[in-house]
Amino acid sequence: MSRVEILHKMQLVIQDQMGNKDIVLTEDTKLYDLGVDSIELMEFIINLEDEFALEISDDTIDHMDKVADLLDYLSEQLNNR
């Protein structure tokens, strides 16, 4: 799966979760700039885990600041299957 496809799916997940189809993700978007609190961010991560059928550890998330960090991780995990 390409980075563009993963980013698109991530965007759909956050749009659905937040009920806002105007949210646009870029690789430079900071995770906390999505207008979510820490609980909503964890819900986003859980929804991504469900969408991509993989697990993302809390330790991994703690080291992520931008969408690009999460995208790098997802891309690596999905392409190593």
Rosetta blueprint (number, residue, H / E / L):
1 M L
2 S L
3 R H
4 V H
5 E H
6 I H
7 L H
8 H H
9 K H
10 M H
11 Q H
12 L H
13 V H
14 I H
15 Q H
16 D H
17 Q H
18 M H
19 G L
20 N L
21 K L
22 D L
23 I L
24 V L
25 L L
26 T L
27 E L
28 D L
29 T L
30 K E
31 L H
32 Y H
33 D H
34 L H
35 G L
36 V L
37 D L
38 S H
39 I H
40 E H
41 L H
42 M H
43 E H
44 F H
45 I H
46 I H
47 N H
48 L H
49 E H
50 D H
51 E H
52 F H
53 A L
54 L L
55 E L
56 I L
57 S L
58 D H
59 D H
60 T H
61 I H
62 D H
63 H L
64 M L
65 D L
66 K E
67 V H
68 A H
69 D H
70 L H
71 L H
72 D H
73 Y H
74 L H
75 S H
76 E H
77 Q H
78 L H
79 N H
80 N L
81 R L
